[in-house]
Amino acid sequence: MVATSINYFYKNVHDQNSVDDILYGYDVLFENEYLFTASSCLGVQYQSIPNDAMVFQQLIWRIKPDLIIDLGTNVGGSAVFFASIMPFYSDVGIVLTIDRESFTMDWVPDRRTLCKDCVNATDNKLWKKYVHFIQGSTNDVSVLAEVKKYAANGRTVFISHDAAHDCDSVYEDLINYTEFFSINSYMVVQDTKLDRMKIPSRGPLAVVRKFLDY
């Protein structure tokens, strides 16, 4: 069935349009139509492409981190998603999620939010058991000091960056949070597609390349 689908794709689609055009078109629709606000995890708005979520769970299951640092909380969907994986391998893991705004404040205007039945993150038992929220800028001295306390007890630390996407903020985050990153783990920078769509050469992808050179 899979082979048949692939053959159909290449015969009927690939000849007229490149795979890149199709994927890019999907990304444009996903962003411009606010489709990311339709996604949810266990009732909490989770602004991520489903494919990304699948890859995240694969990485987390592979290394089984006891500390996940989630930069960019918004309304808490990503933290709940990470916490939903932890019970399968740990009873004492922690999802440390950080945002300058309260997780009760959605940066997306209500009129653009497509998940009308989403609930507050605190309504989820996983939030209460696994999630610790820190309100403040990811690079505040006081925030970094608190993160350091948690990281000191973490054997395997996984980091997800989905905070401010401008070049300077992302680079500062990567430099500062490298201290907490553990060997044989992952530090994932999200929304690198924005370099192509909205902020050429000044977005997360440009920062990742600069950071790797560093």
C-alpha positions, 0 to 999 in steps of 0.5 A, spaced: 500 500 500 505 504 501 509 503 495 503 504 491 501 510 494 509 513 493 508 510 485 502 514 485 505 520 488 511 520 483 507 519 477 501 524 478 504 529 482 511 529 482 511 531 474 507 537 475 510 540 482 516 539 486 516 536 492 519 542 495 513 546 492 508 542 495 511 542 502 512 549 502 505 550 500 503 546 506 507 550 511 504 557 508 497 554 509 499 552 516 501 559 518 497 564 514 491 560 516 493 559 523 492 552 522 497 551 528 491 553 533 487 547 531 492 542 534 491 540 541 494 535 546 489 532 551 485 538 550 490 543 551 492 547 545 498 545 542 501 549 536 505 544 532 505 540 526 503 533 527 509 530 524 513 534 528 510 531 534 511 524 532 519 526 531 519 529 538 516 523 541 521 518 537 527 523 540 524 523 547 523 515 547 530 514 545 533 518 550 528 518 556 530 525 559 529 526 566 528 533 565 525 537 559 526 544 558 521 547 554 523 554 552 516 558 550 510 555 553 504 560 551 498 556 553 502 550 555 500 545 550 507 543 548 509 542 556 503 537 556 505 533 550 512 532 553 509 530 560 504 525 556 510 521 554 514 521 561 509 516 565 511 511 560 519 511 562 519 515 569 515 517 575 519 523 577 521 526 570 520 534 570 518 538 564 521 545 566 517 550 561 519 558 561 515 564 558 515 571 559 507 571 559 503 567 564 500 560 560 493 563 561 495 568 556 495 566 549 499 570 544 494 568 538 488 573 538 481 569 540 478 570 533 484 566 530 484 560 535 481 554 531 481 550 537 474 553 541 474 547 546 481 547 548 482 547 556 487 551 561 493 546 562 492 546 569 486 542 568 490 536 566 493 532 571 500 531 567 501 538 568 500 538 576 504 532 576 510 533 571 510 540 569 514 546 573 512 553 570 517 559 570 515 566 568 520 570 565 524 571 559 528 565 557 535 569 558 533 573 565 539 572 570 534 569 575 530 565 570 537 562 568 539 561 575 533 557 577 534 553 571 541 551 573 538 548 580 533 543 576 539 541 571 544 540 576 539 534 578 538 532 571 542 526 568 539 527 561 536 533 559 532 535 552 531 542 550 526 544 545 526 552 543 520 555 541 520 561 544 522 568 541 524 567 533 528 573 532 535 572 530 538 575 537 534 572 542 535 565 539 542 565 539 542 568 546 538 562 548 542 557 544 549 560 548 546 560 555 542 553 555 548 549 552 550 549 559 544 545 561 544 540 555 547 533 556 551 529 552 547 524 547 541 528 548 538 533 543 537 541 543 531 542 538 530 549 535 523 549 532 520 554 526 526 554 522 522 554 516 520 562 518 527 564 515 524 562 508 517 564 509 518 571 513 525 573 516 530 571 510 537 570 513 535 572 520 531 567 523 532 560 527 535 557 521 540 562 520 542 562 528 542 554 528 548 555 522 551 560 526 551 556 533 554 550 529 560 554 527 560 557 534 
